Amino acid sequence: FVALMLVMYERYPIMVQQVLTVLTFTLFFCTGNSQLPSDVQKCSITDDDCLKTTIQTVLRHLQNDPSVFHVASVQPMRLSQGVVPAGQVWTFDQYYHDVEMYNHAMSTVTHVESSITNNTLTFAINISNPDVVFKTDYEYKNAFFDGFNVTSKGKVIHHHEGYVGVVQITGDIEGEGDTKHVTITDVAVSFVTSKLTFDYNTADPQFDAWLGKLFADNMESIFNDMKGAYGDFYAYAYNTIIITPIFTTFSYNDLFL
C-alpha cells in the first residue's frame, strides 16, 4: 500500500495527500481522542511566541517518544521509495529506495509566524540545524553530469550541513465543537545549506571517491539547481510522517485555545 501511494504521489500528489488525510482522520474518530503531554502548552492560534515554544517542545517529544503524538519513528524518518526529478544542472532523475532522514526533529525553532483568514490557517516555521542526513539506496539511470558518465547504483549518504529552512503549513478549520479539526492542505519546505556532501558506496571504491568529489566540487551549482526538489521531498516526509498524523490525532480544541 505504501509503495503504491508513493508511486501515485509522483503523478497525483494532491490526490494522494487527500487520501492519506481521509484515512488518518477516519482512524482518529474510530479510535477516540488523545491527550497532549502535560508540558505541551496550548496557544492562541496567533500567539507566535507561544507557538514557537510549543513547537520546540513537540520536537523534543518527537525525539524521545513520537508515539505520544501517534507519529512513527522520526530518527530516522523513513520512506520506502521516492524519485527526485531532474533539473537543469543535475539532468537525470534520482531513484531512491529505503530512504532514511536523520536529525530533523533536533532542529531549533527560531521564529514562527501564523495567521488565520476565512478559516484557513497558515504557519511559517523557521528552523535551523547543524546537520541533517539523508541516507538511501539509489540508482542513476543513463546519467551524465558535466560530460561524465555517472550511471550507477548503490548507497549514498547526503549531509546538509548548516541547514536553515522555513516550513510553511496551510490547513482548513472544519467542523464544530468536539469534531472541530484542522485538515492540512499543503506543506512546503524551502531551505539553504552551507555545505552539501555526498558519500557513495557501490561495488567500486575508486568510483565512489571520484563521484563524491565530482559532486562536492560542484556543490553550489547542484544545490541551487536541486534545492526545490529536495525541499519538496522533505515537505512530503514532514507532512505524511509528522504533521498530518498530529493534526488528525488531536482536535482543534486539543491543540489551540
N, C-alpha and C positions, 0 to 999 in steps of 0.2 A: 504493500500500500504506500509506504513512504517513498520507495523508488518511483512508483507511478506518479505520485504527487509532484516529485521533483522534476520528472520529465515533462509533465503537463505544465509546471510552473514556467519552464523555459519558453513555452508557447503562449500560455494563457495565465500570466502572473496574477492578475486581478481576480479572475475566477477562482483560482486555487486558494488565494488568501481568504476569499469569502467562504469557500467550502470549509477550510480549516477553522475559521471563526465560528461558523454554524455548528460544526461538530463539537468544538470545545464548549461553546455556550450551552448546547444541549446536555453535555456531560455535567456541567455545573448545576443545572436545575434538577438533574436526576440524582445527584449525589448530595445536594444540600450545600449550605453556605459554609464558609470558613472564617476564622478569626485571624486578624493580623497579629504578629508578635507584639508583645506589650510595649516594646521600646520603639515601635514604628509610629511616629506622630502623624495624626490626621491633620490635614491642612485645608485651608480655603483654596479653591481652585486657582486663585490669582495671587496667592501669597508666595512669591518666588523664593524668598529666603527660607521659609518653612519647607517648601518643596525640595530645595537644594539639600537641606539637612536630611529629610526623609528619604530621598533617593539614594543618598550616600549610605544611610542605614540599611536600606533594602539591598544594596550591592554587597554590604558586609555579610548580611544573612545569606545571600546567594553564594558567596564563597564558602560559607561554613555548613549550611544546611538548606539547599534550594528547595527541598521538599515542603518547607513551611509555606511556600508560595505555589505549590503544585507545579514546580518547574523541574525539568530534568537536569542532568549534570551541566554545569557551566564551566567546569575546569577539568576537561575542556568542554566547550560546546561542540556538538557533533552533528554532521550531516552525512548522509550515505553517499551522495554524489552531487555534482554540480558542474556547470560549464561557465567559464568566464570568456565572453566573446572577444574576437579580435578587435584591435584598434588600428590606428594609423602607423604607429611605430612597431608595436607588437602585432604582427599581421596574421596571427593564427590563433584559433581557439585553444583554450586551456581546459582539458578534460580532467576532472578531479573525482576521486573515489575515496571513501573512508576519511573524510575531512575532519580534522580536529583543530579547534581555535582556542588558544590559551590566553589567560590573564585579563580578559575583557572586564570581568566583574571586579577586578582590582583597580579599575580606573578611579581617578579623583574627579568628582563633580566640581567644576569651577564656576559655573553660572547656570541659572535657569531662567527662562522667560516663558510665561504662559499667557494664554488668552482664551476667551470664550465668546463666540459670535453665533447667534441663532442655533444654539445647542450643539455647536461644533467646537471641540476643544483642540488647542494646539499647544504643544510643549516643545521648546528648543532647549536641549540639554547639552551644555558644553562639558567635554571631558578631556582628561589628559592621562597619559600612561607612558612610562618609560620604555616599555617593550611589549608588544603583542605578537603572538607567534601563530603562524598558520602552517599546519603540518598535514601532508596529504600524499596519497598515491596520485601520480599524474601521468598524462600522456599528451605529447605534442605530435600531431599528425601532419606530414608533409610541411614541416615547419622550417622557415628560414628567417634569420634575423641578421640585418646588416650584411647580407650577402653570404652568411654562413649557414650551413645546414645544421639545425638544432633538433631535428626529429629524434625523439627519444621517449622512453617511459621508465618509470621507477618511483622513487620517493623524493620529495622535496620539502624543505622547511624554509619558509619566508619569515624574516624578522622585520616588523615595522617598528623601528626604534624612534623614540620621540613622537609617539602617536598622539595627535591633538585633533579632536573632532567635534562635530555637532550632530546629535541625534535629534531629528525632527519627527515628532509623533503627532498624528492627527486622528481624532476619533469623534464619533457622534454620540451624544447623550440620548438614550432611548428608554422607554418605559417609565413607570411611576412607582412611588413607594418602595416596597421591598424588591420589586423587579427592575428598578432603575439601574441602568448599567451603561458602560461606555463600550461601544463597538469600534475597534481600531480599523480605520480605513486606509491609512498609509503610514509607512515608516521610511525615512530617508536618512542616509548617513553620508556626510562629507568629512574628509579628514586630510591632514598633511602629515608627513613623517620626515624626520631629519635624516634618516638613513634606512635604506631598504637592502637587505642581504638575501642571498639565495644559497642554500646548501643542498646539493643534489646527491643522490645515492642511486646509481644504476649499476649495471654489471661492469662498468669501465671507470675505475677511479681517476684515470688521467682525463677522460672526457668530463667527468664530474667537476674536477677542479677548473678545467678550461671553461666550461659552461657557466659556472658560478662567477668566475672572474669577468667573462664577457658581459654578463648582465650587470654585475656590480659596477663595471666601468661605464655603463650606460644607465645607471640608476635614475638619474634625474629625468632623462627623456622617457624612460619606461614608466616611471611613476606618474609623470604629467599626462601620459597617454592613457594609463590604465586606472587612475585613481577613481574615476567614476564607476567603472565596472567592479572594482574591489569594494567600493562603498555600497553598491547595490547588493553584493554578496553578503557583506556584513549586515546590511539592513534586513535582508531576508532571514538571516540567522537570528538577529536580535528579536525580530518580530515573532517568528514561529516558535522559538525556544523560550523566550523570556516574556516579551511584552504582552502578546495576545493571551497566553496562559494566565498571567496575573490579572488582566482586566476581565477575563471570563470566569475566573475563580472568585473574585471579590466584586461585590456590587459597588455602585457609585457611593452609596452611603457608608460602606465599609472603608472606602479609600479617602473620601473628602468630607469636609464639614459643610 
